[in-house]
């Protein structure tokens, strides 16, 4: 029977004895499992209950840590002694407080207490003020922090801690996890990730590198490979994505969906037509009523299942609803959306018809914002991005089943032998 932990996980468990102990690197490499295991070892011998588990939100702390403790085979040795109350985790005679660290508004929850132990999940997503507050709370002689994270920009405060660890600082320990370190990952998943991620997403998610977001986002885009003269199949239904603009361009992209139920093509989508209004080119701004009428006329010939709209355009959403057009809440996580769109384009599950010239132009000119990168933010340059944002809303929200979709349910892989970092 295989060992419950792979070699890199065991290396972390054995050597994580410093004030801060950080597992960082590529996705799906087992960082969460081994850091939680090591944290629980420390909980077992901790002399008090000044113990905390922190997530980006309370809900993600539950999904990524509490549920892992309750369900994972690797952590089953702790399960007989655990009780979850819905707010606190109890282990033997100790109580563990669970907190979320989404934004500056959560700062008050971290003030005024001393921490003996803290576990930090997705720590790179916390505001710097909360990271610094957590650090300042570890003030006992035996205080320890454990953290698992995927890399961000190289000027992030946590990268400076990792740099200290690499220089043998007495208070910091870190270990880099690369995708190839996890022998339990299915070979087809690793192959898929290596072949279909690009740029910053390949460097961070596969190699585990802390790097800047720079250059062209769709640097692989090839007109011969990704643009088609006509739809590749008969559409089973259509969707639409809208990026609302009054002063800026307004874009609506019609997307055809083929479910693959009656063909060997599999499930694919394509951008078929676009409605694009640029007031700078026409010297005229349109009202919400005019835009809603235009969209209704544009989409009228098609069996539209849903319209994915810019979340900030609440008033325009109501205009569409009054016309009987069904609107859908959109996943507006920009980085996740771009990563999903890259995956779909590279695997040709998403194609672009030549009838979408503005969308094609924007895809080819879509770049990372270099000034934002200097400040530590991963953001596309907000220019020439209206049609591409409209398509991103559809691609990110109307999920196509892929290997990568397993990231939300890693237990489906290889009879729970998949060591995941949610």
LINHU-V321678 format. One record per helix or strand. SS is the DSSP state (alpha for helix, beta for strand). FROM is the first residue (numbers start at 0). TO is the last residue. If there is no record, write none. Layout:
# LINHU-V321678
ss-><SS & SS>
from-><FROM & FROM>
to-><TO & TO>
This chain:
# LINHU-V321678
ss-><alpha & beta & alpha & beta & alpha & alpha & beta & beta & beta & alpha & beta & alpha & alpha & beta & alpha & beta & alpha & alpha & alpha & beta & alpha & beta & beta & beta & beta & alpha & alpha & beta & alpha & beta & alpha & beta & alpha & beta & alpha & beta & alpha & alpha & alpha & alpha>
from-><6 & 19 & 30 & 50 & 57 & 75 & 81 & 87 & 93 & 103 & 116 & 122 & 127 & 143 & 156 & 171 & 178 & 186 & 198 & 215 & 222 & 226 & 236 & 249 & 267 & 278 & 287 & 303 & 313 & 326 & 333 & 349 & 356 & 366 & 369 & 379 & 385 & 402 & 409 & 413>
to-><14 & 24 & 44 & 54 & 70 & 78 & 83 & 90 & 99 & 109 & 120 & 124 & 136 & 148 & 165 & 176 & 180 & 195 & 204 & 215 & 225 & 227 & 242 & 257 & 276 & 281 & 298 & 308 & 321 & 327 & 345 & 352 & 364 & 367 & 373 & 379 & 396 & 407 & 411 & 415>
